[in-house]
Amino acid sequence: MSDAVGVCVICGMGLCMEHTVRRDQELWEGGYPFPAHHIRRRLPRILCPECQAALNR
């Protein structure tokens, strides 16, 4: 058993270093529903392996 070093932003599960997945999320800005444009910067997100797998489906 390992100490938790992070928390999944989707499900809230505590994560050890071995099971932490970093995913950089694209950012968009603009009015609803249009115009919207992609921002070059990305926002880092910490996920568990199960949520990462669900997002990649």
C-alpha positions in Angstrom: 0.0 0.0 0.0 1.3 3.5 -0.9 0.4 7.0 0.3 -1.9 9.0 -1.9 -0.1 11.9 -3.7 -3.0 13.2 -5.8 -6.7 12.9 -6.5 -8.5 12.1 -9.8 -10.4 15.2 -10.9 -13.3 13.1 -12.3 -14.0 10.4 -9.6 -12.1 11.7 -6.6 -10.1 8.6 -6.0 -6.9 9.0 -4.1 -3.9 8.1 -6.3 -0.3 6.9 -5.6 2.5 7.8 -8.0 2.2 4.5 -9.8 -1.4 5.0 -10.7 -1.4 8.7 -11.5 -2.1 9.7 -15.1 -1.4 13.2 -16.3 -3.6 14.4 -19.2 -3.3 17.8 -20.7 -6.7 19.2 -21.5 -7.3 21.5 -24.5 -8.8 24.9 -23.7 -11.5 26.7 -25.7 -12.8 30.2 -25.2 -15.6 32.2 -26.9 -19.2 33.0 -26.6 -22.0 30.4 -26.4 -22.6 28.6 -28.7 -20.3 30.4 -31.2 -17.7 31.8 -31.9 -15.3 29.5 -30.0 -11.7 29.1 -30.7 -8.9 26.8 -29.4 -6.3 28.3 -27.1 -2.7 27.1 -27.6 -2.2 26.5 -23.9 -3.3 23.3 -22.2 -4.5 22.7 -18.7 -2.9 19.7 -16.8 -5.4 17.3 -15.2 -4.6 14.3 -12.9 -6.7 11.2 -13.6 -6.9 7.6 -12.4 -6.3 4.8 -15.0 -10.0 3.9 -15.1 -11.2 7.5 -15.9 -8.4 7.9 -18.4 -9.5 4.7 -20.2 -13.2 5.9 -20.2 -12.2 9.2 -21.8 -10.2 7.5 -24.5 -13.2 5.4 -25.7 
